């Protein structure tokens, strides 16, 4: 099953985009057509903590340059990791 057909990924994709205020985590600009990127580059790992929204430009950049998992995680942690955890807890009442 391709990642885009995975029911967990399909469920989480709009939630991840919403949790990050509909913005690319690298340029922070609101974009339509955001991609949801797997931080660890493993498309089977659909943990919400492994998913971040990227605009088309930055998603291509991450996959075609020497951008490591740690680079993406640094941005993710700087921007909104605590907000994402709060959002998930609030959304699922946990």
Helices and strands as residue ranges (DSSP letters): G 3-5, H 7-19, E 35-38, G 48-50, E 51-54, H 56-64, H 69-79, H 81-92
